Amino acid sequence: MLQAEIGSAKVTADASLPTRGHLMPDFTLSSSDDKQVSLYDYRGRCNLVLFFAGRTKDSTDSPLLSALAKRCGEIAETDSEVVVVLAESVAQADEFRRMIHFPVSVLSDPDMRVHNMVGACGAQAVPGAALYITDRFLEVFAVWRTGTGDCLPDVTDVLSWLNYLDSQCPECTQIEWPTDD
């Protein structure tokens, strides 16, 4: 049994998209520095902002992606990390990471297998954007998918969710015991 299941999260069924209260399904992709990265590598470590950005040409001018890159320090203070997944080759993902000065590696999903698995695609299987915010056990707390008509949030909304998740961690905050008066 997974830790998140004990905490009431539900396992996402194979043919379903991850939604709030469900676990993100595991996947393994190549990173822009040519290493294999599994989503489960992050389990128990930190909260995640998973940004499925589609193709490079659609993501280069993304205000959210630029803001996430600029505010990585604030995101790290909430015990969180940003993971960007592009529907491109490893070489294109690395070029993209350098172009927008992203401080973490970018994952490559050239066949769009993972984009499709999480609903980050629009009409006629064109790559779209999706953003998931998960806790450290990969339970989804918030999700936006442009393919279903959602608008992506701004960075302040993302930081609000991360601060909320950080405050929910009993190991991260001091418990206030009742006092006898």
JOLIN-V379080 format. One line per field, one symbol per residue. ss: DSSP state (@ for helix, = for strand, . for the rest). psi: psi as a letter, one per 40 degrees, with the letter a starting at -180 (. if undefined). Layout:
# JOLIN-V379080
ss = ???
psi = ???
This chain:
# JOLIN-V379080
ss = ..@@@@...==..........==....====....===@@@@....========.@@@@...@@@@@@@@.@@@@@@..=======...@@@@@@@@@@......===....@@@@@@..=.@@@.=..=====....=======@@@......@@@@@@@@@@@@@@.............
psi = hiddddeeiihhideiihiheiihiiihiiieffihhidedehediiihhhhebiddeedehddddddddfddddddefiihhhhigiiddddddddddefheiihihgdeedddddeffiaiffhhaiihhhiaeefhhdihhhdeeeiiiiiddddddddddddeehdeeihhhiiih.
